[in-house]
Amino acid sequence: MSRGKAVSRKCLNVFLLIISIFLLPRDLGAQGQEIRVAAAADLNFAMADLSGQFEMQTGIKVNVTSGSSGNFFSQIQNGAPFDLFFSADIEYPRKLAAAGFAEPETLREYALGRIVVWVPAGAKVDVATQGWSALLDISVQKIAIANPEHAPYGRAAVAALQKAGIYEQVKAKLVYGENISQAAQFVQSGNAQAGIIALSLAISPGMKEGKIWEIPAETYPPIEQGAVVLKSAKNKNAARAFLEFVSSPAGRKILEEHGFAISAPKQP
């Protein structure tokens, strides 16, 4: 079979899968169904919109739990009852698929994360013009980042600081959130004067009034975000349909609106 025909058939299968879910009569299967989603903390606001749109179209409830990708990776291996895993690091779902915890054919990259330096609106430093040097200012005593041991945004922050040549100068200032959402909370609450956080959180309702400087993407490894349907999923058809919705033009538009970069659709 030619590559073009294979791609066409694959697209047709995806289309039929989505249609089969969307056209379910609400009293004959869709209504009352629920899927359980483990989602990286950077998706907090995007996932609310994605799940809301999906529920409105299908009647299938999407129950989202947010947290650290690394922690979810461990929990899923220990039997955590999720149907879908949206990770901020594609390596976690890739490893789950390889180890038999997830359906390999459902693995895909859905977005690229972006990081920024964020400070409150009233901060003395102006990150938009100062860039990295803002973090060296005497008024910035603590800098919040996600824990690099299990959060990809934390690893990206450390890599960017090292690339900028200031990691050793600011290392003592770093405070670690359990995930990128907690890191954002640290700086939003004033427990840190600056933070290196996800753009998706920096432009969220509670933080969009702050000052931001987007860190050049070439200074840190790509934050390739991946998702996969888990072998333990109780309703795999609905789980697959939600994954397809997120990967659809409508889903990708929502992700872009929430600060994610979108690469060409692919299934790693």
N, C-alpha and C positions, 0 to 999 in steps of 0.2 A: 504494500500500500504506500502511495506517495506521501511525503510529509504534509503536503497541503490537504490531502484527504483526511489524514490522521488528525490534523488540527481541527478541521471542519467537524469531524465526528465527535471529537472531544468537546468542542463548543456546543454542539447539539445536545450531548449528554448533560452538560452543565445546565443548559437552558431547560431541558425537560425536567431535571431534578428540581430546579427552582419553581417551575410552573406547577409541578406535582404538589409542592408544599403550599404555594400561594393560592392554589385553587381548591384546597381542601375546604369543604363546607365547615363552618365554625362549629356545627353541632355533630360533625362526623369525623372528628379526629384532631383538628388543630386546637379547638377550644379546650383549655385545661391542660394542654401539654406544657412542659417546662424543660428548658435546657440550662445546665449549670456551667458557667464560664469562669475560668480562672484567668484574670487579665492583669497584665503589668500595670503598675501604678500610673505610668504616663498616659494611659488610656482613659483615666477617670471620666473626663468630660466627653471625649469622643465616643466612648462606649455607651454613655447615656443616650446620645443621639442615635447611634447605630441600633441599639437594642429597641429604642422607642419606635423607630421607623419600621423595624422588622416585626415587632409585636402588633403594630397598627395594621400591617399588611397581611399578617398570617394568623393572628390570635395566639401565637406561641409565646409564652412568657420567657424572657431571658433573665436569669438570675445571675448577676455578676458579683464576683468576689475580687477585690483589688489587692495587690500586694507585690512583693518582690519576686521577680522571675526565678531567681535562684532558689528561693524558699518554696515556690510552687513546684519546681523541678523535683525537689526532695519529697515534698508531700505527695505528689502524684505517684512516685515510685513506692511510697508507703501506703498506697490505697486510697488517697483522698478522692472523694466522690464527685469528680468533674466530668463533663462531657467534652469540653473544648478548652484548649490552652492557648492564650494569646500572649506570647513572650516578647520582651523587649530585646531579647538576644535569640536569634534563630538557632543557635547551637543547642539550646535546651530542648526544644521540640525535636530537633534532628536526632539528638541522643536518645530521647524517649522512643522515637520511631525505630531506631536501630536496636534498642533493647527490648522491643516487643510491647511497649506500653501504649503505643499510638498507631494509628492507621497510616502507613508510609505514603500511600498515594494521595493523602489529603494535605500533606506538608506543603506549605507555601510561604513565601515572603509577602507581607501585606503592606509594609511601609518602611521608611527609614526615619530614625529619630534624629532630632536636631537639639543642640545644647546652646545655652545662652548664659551670660553673666547677668544676674538680676539683683537690683538693689531697690529699696523702697523709694517712693517718689520724693520724699524729703531728705534723702541721703546727700551728704556733702559732695560725694564724688559723682562725676558725670561719665558713666560707663560708655555712653555712645561716642564720646570723643576721646576718652582716656584709654579705652580698651583694657588690656591686661594690667597696665600700670595702676588702674583704679584699685586693684586688689592689694597693692603695695602701700596704699595710703594708710597713714597712722590711724585714721578713723575706722578702718576696717580691721577689727580685732579677731573676728571669727568668720569663716567662710564655710557654708554648708554645702556638702555634696552627698550623693548616695554612697553607701558602703561599697567600695570597689570589690570586696570579696565575693559578693553575690548579686550586685546590681550593675548591669552594663553601662548605665549612665555614669556611675561612679568610676568605672574603668575608663570611660571616654574622657571624663573630667581630668583624671590623673594624667592620661596620655597627652591631653591638650596643654596642661600646665607644664609638663616636661618638655614638650615641643617648643613652648614659649620661653623656656629657660628660667622659669621662676618657681618651679616646684619646691626646690629646697628652701627658697625664701619664704614661701607661704605654708609649708608643710605643718608647722606648729599651729597655724591658725585653723586648720581644717577640722570640722566637726561632721560626724557621719550620721546620716539618716538611715533607717532600716531599708528604705526604698526611696525613690526619687520624690514621691509625694511627701514623705516625712521631711526630706531635706528642704523642700519648698516651704513646708510649715515652719521649720526652724527660722528661716530668714523672714518669712511673712510675719511671724510673731515677734521678731526683734531679738530672738536668742542668737542670731547671727546677723552681721551687718551686710553680708553679701552671700550669694549662692550661685553655684553652677548647676542649673536645673534644665529640665526639658522645656523646649519652646512651647509645647502643648500645654504645660502648666503655667508658664509665664504669661500667656495670653488668655488665661481662664478668667472668669468674672471677678474672682477675689484678688487677682494679681496684675491685671492688665494696666492698672494705673501706675505701676512701678516703672523704673528705667531698665532697659535691656540693651545688651550688645550681643549680637549673634556671633558665636565663635566660628571661625572659618572651618568648613567641613574637612578641608584637607589636613587639618592639624590633629585629627583623631581618627581611629579606625571607624569605618561605617557602622552605625548602629542598626544592623539589619534585623528587623523585627519579623518573627515568624509565628505561624499558628498551625495547629494540628488537631484533628479529632482523635479523642482517646479511645483505646480499646474498651475501656470500662463504660463508655457512653450508653445510657439506657435508651436513648432515642437518636440513633445515628443519622437517620434521614433528616430530622429537624436540625441536628447539629451541623450536618453537611450544608444544608440550605442556608443556615446563618453564615457559615464561612464563605459560601459563594456570594451571599449578599454583601458582605464586607469587601470582597474582592471585586465586586461589580463596579461599573462607572459611578453609580449612585453612592455606594459605600466609600469608594476612593475619594469622591468629592468631599464627603463629610470629613474624612481623615485629613485631607488637605486644608480644609477650613479650620481644623484644630491644630495646625502647625506641623503636620508630618510631611516629609518629602515622599513622593510616590515614584517608584521606579517602574519599569515595564513589568506587567504581570508575569510571574514565573513560578514554577513549582520545583524547588531545589531537589 
